[in-house]
Amino acid sequence: MPRRVTVPEFRPGDTVTAVLARLRERCLDVQYVSLPGGAPRGTVSRVEIPLAARNAPTATLPPPDGTPTPGTHLTTDLSRPVTVVVTR
């Protein structure tokens, strides 16, 4: 089920609690994955938001190419959870 959401403010190194609160404000389901590197240990290194568009499976925050930026509206795929990548 697609729905438009506003991309939240996010920086690598933000706490899991802060990122989770921003995503929950947008009524998004969240799953977590732990990977090495990218931010201080135990903090969030990136967030992947599933997109409804078939040509782009996710939007990654922070964006590797400068888009999407916070405040941008995206059409998400609510059948898939947002992935929060936590540095281990």
PyMOL commands that place a pseudoatom at each C-alpha (Angstrom):
pseudoatom trace, name=CA, resn=MET, resi=1, chain=A, elem=C, hetatm=0, pos=[0.000, 0.000, 0.000]
pseudoatom trace, name=CA, resn=PRO, resi=2, chain=A, elem=C, hetatm=0, pos=[1.726, 3.235, -1.104]
pseudoatom trace, name=CA, resn=ARG, resi=3, chain=A, elem=C, hetatm=0, pos=[1.652, 6.419, 0.963]
pseudoatom trace, name=CA, resn=ARG, resi=4, chain=A, elem=C, hetatm=0, pos=[3.455, 9.768, 0.732]
pseudoatom trace, name=CA, resn=VAL, resi=5, chain=A, elem=C, hetatm=0, pos=[5.738, 10.685, 3.637]
pseudoatom trace, name=CA, resn=THR, resi=6, chain=A, elem=C, hetatm=0, pos=[8.133, 13.520, 4.334]
pseudoatom trace, name=CA, resn=VAL, resi=7, chain=A, elem=C, hetatm=0, pos=[11.790, 12.464, 4.618]
pseudoatom trace, name=CA, resn=PRO, resi=8, chain=A, elem=C, hetatm=0, pos=[12.962, 13.024, 8.217]
pseudoatom trace, name=CA, resn=GLU, resi=9, chain=A, elem=C, hetatm=0, pos=[16.115, 14.844, 9.289]
pseudoatom trace, name=CA, resn=PHE, resi=10, chain=A, elem=C, hetatm=0, pos=[18.919, 12.318, 9.846]
pseudoatom trace, name=CA, resn=ARG, resi=11, chain=A, elem=C, hetatm=0, pos=[22.698, 12.276, 10.361]
pseudoatom trace, name=CA, resn=PRO, resi=12, chain=A, elem=C, hetatm=0, pos=[25.040, 9.299, 10.806]
pseudoatom trace, name=CA, resn=GLY, resi=13, chain=A, elem=C, hetatm=0, pos=[25.757, 8.926, 14.518]
pseudoatom trace, name=CA, resn=ASP, resi=14, chain=A, elem=C, hetatm=0, pos=[22.211, 9.834, 15.611]
pseudoatom trace, name=CA, resn=THR, resi=15, chain=A, elem=C, hetatm=0, pos=[20.894, 7.663, 18.421]
pseudoatom trace, name=CA, resn=VAL, resi=16, chain=A, elem=C, hetatm=0, pos=[18.581, 4.771, 17.644]
pseudoatom trace, name=CA, resn=THR, resi=17, chain=A, elem=C, hetatm=0, pos=[15.944, 6.318, 19.941]
pseudoatom trace, name=CA, resn=ALA, resi=18, chain=A, elem=C, hetatm=0, pos=[15.968, 9.655, 18.093]
pseudoatom trace, name=CA, resn=VAL, resi=19, chain=A, elem=C, hetatm=0, pos=[15.744, 8.044, 14.638]
pseudoatom trace, name=CA, resn=LEU, resi=20, chain=A, elem=C, hetatm=0, pos=[13.006, 5.655, 15.762]
pseudoatom trace, name=CA, resn=ALA, resi=21, chain=A, elem=C, hetatm=0, pos=[10.956, 8.581, 17.112]
pseudoatom trace, name=CA, resn=ARG, resi=22, chain=A, elem=C, hetatm=0, pos=[11.209, 10.447, 13.780]
pseudoatom trace, name=CA, resn=LEU, resi=23, chain=A, elem=C, hetatm=0, pos=[10.127, 7.371, 11.825]
pseudoatom trace, name=CA, resn=ARG, resi=24, chain=A, elem=C, hetatm=0, pos=[7.290, 6.522, 14.224]
pseudoatom trace, name=CA, resn=GLU, resi=25, chain=A, elem=C, hetatm=0, pos=[5.963, 10.100, 13.867]
pseudoatom trace, name=CA, resn=ARG, resi=26, chain=A, elem=C, hetatm=0, pos=[5.408, 9.173, 10.225]
pseudoatom trace, name=CA, resn=CYS, resi=27, chain=A, elem=C, hetatm=0, pos=[3.670, 5.901, 11.235]
pseudoatom trace, name=CA, resn=LEU, resi=28, chain=A, elem=C, hetatm=0, pos=[6.326, 3.744, 9.569]
pseudoatom trace, name=CA, resn=ASP, resi=29, chain=A, elem=C, hetatm=0, pos=[7.162, 0.176, 10.635]
pseudoatom trace, name=CA, resn=VAL, resi=30, chain=A, elem=C, hetatm=0, pos=[10.840, -0.330, 11.444]
pseudoatom trace, name=CA, resn=GLN, resi=31, chain=A, elem=C, hetatm=0, pos=[13.283, -3.219, 11.377]
pseudoatom trace, name=CA, resn=TYR, resi=32, chain=A, elem=C, hetatm=0, pos=[16.917, -3.132, 12.468]
pseudoatom trace, name=CA, resn=VAL, resi=33, chain=A, elem=C, hetatm=0, pos=[20.121, -4.554, 11.042]
pseudoatom trace, name=CA, resn=SER, resi=34, chain=A, elem=C, hetatm=0, pos=[23.581, -4.340, 12.598]
pseudoatom trace, name=CA, resn=LEU, resi=35, chain=A, elem=C, hetatm=0, pos=[26.607, -3.821, 10.342]
pseudoatom trace, name=CA, resn=PRO, resi=36, chain=A, elem=C, hetatm=0, pos=[30.219, -2.802, 10.974]
pseudoatom trace, name=CA, resn=GLY, resi=37, chain=A, elem=C, hetatm=0, pos=[31.453, 0.769, 10.403]
pseudoatom trace, name=CA, resn=GLY, resi=38, chain=A, elem=C, hetatm=0, pos=[29.861, 3.950, 9.095]
pseudoatom trace, name=CA, resn=ALA, resi=39, chain=A, elem=C, hetatm=0, pos=[29.158, 5.714, 12.413]
pseudoatom trace, name=CA, resn=PRO, resi=40, chain=A, elem=C, hetatm=0, pos=[30.089, 5.475, 16.105]
pseudoatom trace, name=CA, resn=ARG, resi=41, chain=A, elem=C, hetatm=0, pos=[29.321, 2.058, 17.603]
pseudoatom trace, name=CA, resn=GLY, resi=42, chain=A, elem=C, hetatm=0, pos=[25.692, 1.637, 18.717]
pseudoatom trace, name=CA, resn=THR, resi=43, chain=A, elem=C, hetatm=0, pos=[24.422, 4.570, 16.646]
pseudoatom trace, name=CA, resn=VAL, resi=44, chain=A, elem=C, hetatm=0, pos=[22.575, 4.720, 13.343]
pseudoatom trace, name=CA, resn=SER, resi=45, chain=A, elem=C, hetatm=0, pos=[24.717, 4.821, 10.188]
pseudoatom trace, name=CA, resn=ARG, resi=46, chain=A, elem=C, hetatm=0, pos=[21.895, 4.946, 7.626]
pseudoatom trace, name=CA, resn=VAL, resi=47, chain=A, elem=C, hetatm=0, pos=[18.175, 4.479, 7.079]
pseudoatom trace, name=CA, resn=GLU, resi=48, chain=A, elem=C, hetatm=0, pos=[16.620, 2.757, 4.055]
pseudoatom trace, name=CA, resn=ILE, resi=49, chain=A, elem=C, hetatm=0, pos=[13.030, 3.736, 3.220]
pseudoatom trace, name=CA, resn=PRO, resi=50, chain=A, elem=C, hetatm=0, pos=[11.189, 1.352, 0.857]
pseudoatom trace, name=CA, resn=LEU, resi=51, chain=A, elem=C, hetatm=0, pos=[9.752, 3.103, -2.187]
pseudoatom trace, name=CA, resn=ALA, resi=52, chain=A, elem=C, hetatm=0, pos=[6.597, 2.270, -4.100]
pseudoatom trace, name=CA, resn=ALA, resi=53, chain=A, elem=C, hetatm=0, pos=[8.364, 2.971, -7.434]
pseudoatom trace, name=CA, resn=ARG, resi=54, chain=A, elem=C, hetatm=0, pos=[9.518, -0.189, -9.145]
pseudoatom trace, name=CA, resn=ASN, resi=55, chain=A, elem=C, hetatm=0, pos=[12.723, 1.352, -10.548]
pseudoatom trace, name=CA, resn=ALA, resi=56, chain=A, elem=C, hetatm=0, pos=[14.121, 2.353, -7.128]
pseudoatom trace, name=CA, resn=PRO, resi=57, chain=A, elem=C, hetatm=0, pos=[13.610, -0.150, -4.293]
pseudoatom trace, name=CA, resn=THR, resi=58, chain=A, elem=C, hetatm=0, pos=[14.744, 2.145, -1.451]
pseudoatom trace, name=CA, resn=ALA, resi=59, chain=A, elem=C, hetatm=0, pos=[15.743, 5.698, -0.603]
pseudoatom trace, name=CA, resn=THR, resi=60, chain=A, elem=C, hetatm=0, pos=[18.882, 5.751, 1.553]
pseudoatom trace, name=CA, resn=LEU, resi=61, chain=A, elem=C, hetatm=0, pos=[19.509, 8.403, 4.206]
pseudoatom trace, name=CA, resn=PRO, resi=62, chain=A, elem=C, hetatm=0, pos=[21.890, 10.072, 4.227]
pseudoatom trace, name=CA, resn=PRO, resi=63, chain=A, elem=C, hetatm=0, pos=[21.631, 10.116, 0.446]
pseudoatom trace, name=CA, resn=PRO, resi=64, chain=A, elem=C, hetatm=0, pos=[24.800, 9.037, -1.368]
pseudoatom trace, name=CA, resn=ASP, resi=65, chain=A, elem=C, hetatm=0, pos=[24.062, 11.365, -4.300]
pseudoatom trace, name=CA, resn=GLY, resi=66, chain=A, elem=C, hetatm=0, pos=[22.447, 14.269, -2.448]
pseudoatom trace, name=CA, resn=THR, resi=67, chain=A, elem=C, hetatm=0, pos=[18.798, 13.219, -2.971]
pseudoatom trace, name=CA, resn=PRO, resi=68, chain=A, elem=C, hetatm=0, pos=[16.341, 12.806, -1.322]
pseudoatom trace, name=CA, resn=THR, resi=69, chain=A, elem=C, hetatm=0, pos=[16.925, 15.516, 1.226]
pseudoatom trace, name=CA, resn=PRO, resi=70, chain=A, elem=C, hetatm=0, pos=[15.036, 16.066, 4.487]
pseudoatom trace, name=CA, resn=GLY, resi=71, chain=A, elem=C, hetatm=0, pos=[11.648, 17.590, 3.731]
pseudoatom trace, name=CA, resn=THR, resi=72, chain=A, elem=C, hetatm=0, pos=[11.343, 15.786, 0.391]
pseudoatom trace, name=CA, resn=HIS, resi=73, chain=A, elem=C, hetatm=0, pos=[8.103, 13.862, -0.106]
pseudoatom trace, name=CA, resn=LEU, resi=74, chain=A, elem=C, hetatm=0, pos=[8.443, 10.188, -1.080]
pseudoatom trace, name=CA, resn=THR, resi=75, chain=A, elem=C, hetatm=0, pos=[5.847, 7.572, -1.937]
pseudoatom trace, name=CA, resn=THR, resi=76, chain=A, elem=C, hetatm=0, pos=[6.670, 4.643, 0.338]
pseudoatom trace, name=CA, resn=ASP, resi=77, chain=A, elem=C, hetatm=0, pos=[5.687, 1.004, 0.186]
pseudoatom trace, name=CA, resn=LEU, resi=78, chain=A, elem=C, hetatm=0, pos=[3.972, 0.400, 3.533]
pseudoatom trace, name=CA, resn=SER, resi=79, chain=A, elem=C, hetatm=0, pos=[4.012, -3.371, 3.022]
pseudoatom trace, name=CA, resn=ARG, resi=80, chain=A, elem=C, hetatm=0, pos=[7.782, -3.266, 3.717]
pseudoatom trace, name=CA, resn=PRO, resi=81, chain=A, elem=C, hetatm=0, pos=[9.417, -1.875, 6.880]
pseudoatom trace, name=CA, resn=VAL, resi=82, chain=A, elem=C, hetatm=0, pos=[11.993, 0.893, 7.001]
pseudoatom trace, name=CA, resn=THR, resi=83, chain=A, elem=C, hetatm=0, pos=[15.471, -0.534, 7.745]
pseudoatom trace, name=CA, resn=VAL, resi=84, chain=A, elem=C, hetatm=0, pos=[17.554, 1.231, 10.387]
pseudoatom trace, name=CA, resn=VAL, resi=85, chain=A, elem=C, hetatm=0, pos=[21.230, 0.253, 10.087]
pseudoatom trace, name=CA, resn=VAL, resi=86, chain=A, elem=C, hetatm=0, pos=[22.963, 0.330, 13.484]
pseudoatom trace, name=CA, resn=THR, resi=87, chain=A, elem=C, hetatm=0, pos=[26.776, 0.303, 13.696]
pseudoatom trace, name=CA, resn=ARG, resi=88, chain=A, elem=C, hetatm=0, pos=[28.221, -2.572, 15.680]
for i in range(1, 88): cmd.bond("trace and resi %d" % i, "trace and resi %d" % (i + 1))
show_as sticks, trace
zoom trace
